[in-house]
Amino acid sequence: MKLKIFIFFALCCMRTVFGTRSFIVDYENNRFLKDGKPFRYVSGTVHYFRVHPEFWHDRIYKLKMAGLNAVQTYIEWNHHEPEPGVYNFEGNYDLVKFIKTAQDLDMLVILRPGPFIDAERDLGGLPYWLLRIDPNMKLRFWDPNFIKHMDEWFNVLLPKIEPLLYNNGGPVISIQIENEYAFCGCDQYKAHLRDLFNKLLKKNVVLFTTDQPFPNSIACGKTYGVLATTDFGAGANVTLNFNQLRFTQADGPLVNSEYYPGFIDHWGHPHSTKTTENVVKTLNEMLMFNASVNFYVFLGGTSFGFTAGSNILDTFQACTTSYDFDAPLTEAGDPTPKYYAVREAIGKFLPVPPGPVPQPAPKMKSPMITLKKVMSIWDYIAKLNNSVVSTYPLSFEKLNHPFGFILYRTTVQFRPTDPAVLTVKKIADRAYVYVNKVLQGILSREHKVESIPVQVLKGQQIDILVENQGRVCANQINDPKGILQNVTLGSKTLQNWTMIPIPLDPKSIQQIESSTEKTDSVSTPSFYTGEFKIPSSTRILDTFLKVDGWHKGAAFLNQFNLGKYWPIVGPQITLYAPSTLFRNSTTVNRITLFELENAPCGSKNNCSIQFVDTPMVDGPTPEY
C-alpha cells in the first residue's frame, strides 16, 4: 500500500515537472533555462505605441523571419494614465493585444515597464501630471509622493501582465525594473520596485536591470536578487564590456539588453547611422560569447503627435518625429540591407525560419495637393473659452496642458524705453514674441536666446506663443514647460497674464478645417488645409508627407497628428503616413498643417504639399 502511494505521488510530481512551463536563470552554469533546457534569446525592440496596431503582426513577423525569437518593448506609463486614475489600454495602447500578437507568432516577449523608460519619449515615459502635483517631486527616487502614484499605477498594470507570464502559459519571459538607474545614483527605491514586482507577479518571472558597461554604473544599478545586464552598440569592445558586467554580476547569463544598430536623431543635427559591417561584426562577437542580445531598436517607428522627448547634451536638443534609428527595419517597417545581413549572422548560431524573406513594400505617391489658409492663431484663440488669468505666468503643468502650445498674453501698463529688452530667463522651450500681433523675435532654450529688443508702447499687447518641444527624457528629467520665471521688460516685471492653452485634438482640428475666417500674412502662425480623394484605381499604401518649403509646425491627416515637422533645420524632411489613416475613394481626405513661421505661399492664399513614396530622414542640417 505504501509503495502504491509513493508511486502515485511520484507520478504526480513528474507530471508537474514535465508538464509545467518554466523560464529561469541558471546562475551556476551562466545561462537561462527554458522548460529545463539551455536557452538564449536574440530579440528586437518594437514599441507598440510607435506603430499602428494594424501593423503589429507584420512588424513582429518580420522580426521572426530575421531569426529573432523574442520581441522587447517598453511600457509607457505616460499615455496609459494620461491623468491620475484615468487609464487607457485601447488602440495604440492595447498592450495585452500586442503581447498576444507576439504569442500568436510563437515569439517570446520581454517587457520594460520602468516606470522610467527614456525611449526618447516625453519625460522618459513618466506622466506630466506628476510635475503638476509637485513641481519638486523627486522622480525615480524614494519620494513618498512619487512612490504613491507609481504604486497605484503598477497595481493596475502588473495584474494585466501576470496571466501572460511564460510560467503561466503566456509569452513574457522577463521583465526589467527601472532603466539605466545608475544615472540617478543609488537609492532604496530600486529595492521597493523589486519587492513590488515580486509581490504582484508572485515571484514568477525573471527580473533584470540594465546599465551602461562601467563598473560604477552596473554596481549602482544592480539590485539584489535581480539579474544585471548591460547595453552597448555596434563597434564597442565586446570582451571589455562583458568583463565589466562580470565585475558586478559574477554568475548568470551575459545579456546586452540594448544593442544599438543605429541611434537617435535630434532636430538640427545630422542623421545618426551605424554601418552594417560594424553591426554584424559586434553581433557575431556577442553571440560567440553565448550572450543573449536585444536589438535596440529593430524597428523604431514614429513618435506621432507631441510624444517625442528631448535631451540635454551640450545644450537642449529636441528629438525628431521619426524614430527610424537606422534600424534593420525602417520607420515604415521595410527591411534594409542591414536586416538581411543580421539575418545571415543570426543563422550561424540559431535556426532561421524557412520561407520567403520579407521585402520592402511599395509606397503611394500623390499629385500635388493645394492647401488654403483657413484660420490664423489669432482667429483660433478668439473662439476659445479656456483662458486662465494669473498675476504671473503659469507652467503647462499648472494649466493642465500636457503637450503642444500655450499663448501667454499681457498688456504693458507703463511707458517703456525704445527699444525695451524683453527677457524670459527660463523659457521651455521655444517662444514667438508679438507686439500687437506683429512678430518681434524668437526666444530659444536650445540656442540660449533669453532676451530680445522690442518696440512697444504703453497700452499695447504682448503675446508670447510658447512651444513645448518635448520634456527631457533622460538624466535631468524634472523638466516643466512654459514660462517658468517672471517676464521683464527693461527693469520692470510684467504682470496680469492671460494664458490660453491651444487644443489640437482631432475634434479641434475638425472644427478648424471647416472654418472660413479671414486670415493674416504668411508669417502669422496659421492653419492650412486641403482636400483630396484617392482614385478607386489606386491602391492605398503607406506614404510620406513631404514638407520641404515649409518652416516649422505640426501636420494632421484626417485629424490624426502625424507629428512635428521642421525641414529648415532637418534632418527629417518627410513625415510617415500609414495607409491605415487614409479613407477610400468614396470619401474625402483632409491634410492640415499648423505652420508657425512662414508658409511657402508667396503673395497667394494657397500653398501645396505632396505625399511621396520615398522617405527623407537624412536631409541637410545647419553648420555650427
Secondary structure, 3 states (H helix, E strand, C coil): CHHHHHHHHHHHHHHHHHHCCCEEEEHHHCEEEECCEEECCEEEEECHHHCCHHHHHHHHHHHHHCCCCEEEEECCHHHHCCECCECCCCHHHCHHHHHHHHHHCCCEEEEECCCCCCCCEHHHHCCCHHHHHCCCCCCCCCCHHHHHHHHHHHHHHHHHHHHHEHHHCCCEEEEECCCCHHHCCCCCHHHHHHHHHHHHCCCCCEEEEEECCCHHHHHHHCCCCCEEEEEEECCCCHHHHHHHHHHHCCCCCCEEEEEECCCCCECCCCCCCCCHHHHHHHHHHHHHCCCEEEEEEEECCECCCCCECEEECCCEEEECCECCCCCCECCCCCECHHHHHHHHHHCCCCCCCCCCCCCCCCCCCCCCEEEEEEEEHHHHHHHCCCCEEECCCCECCCCCCCCCEEEEEEECCCCCCCCEEEEECCEECEEEEEECCEEEEEEECCCCECEEEECCCCCCEEEEEEECCCCECCCCCCCCCEECCCEEECCEECCCEEEEEECCCHHHHHHHHCCCCCCCCCCCCEEEEEEECCCCCCCCCCEEEECCCCCCEEEEECCEEEEEECCCCCCCCEEEECHHHCCCCCCCEEEEEEECCCCCCCCCCEEEEEEECCCCCCCCCCCC
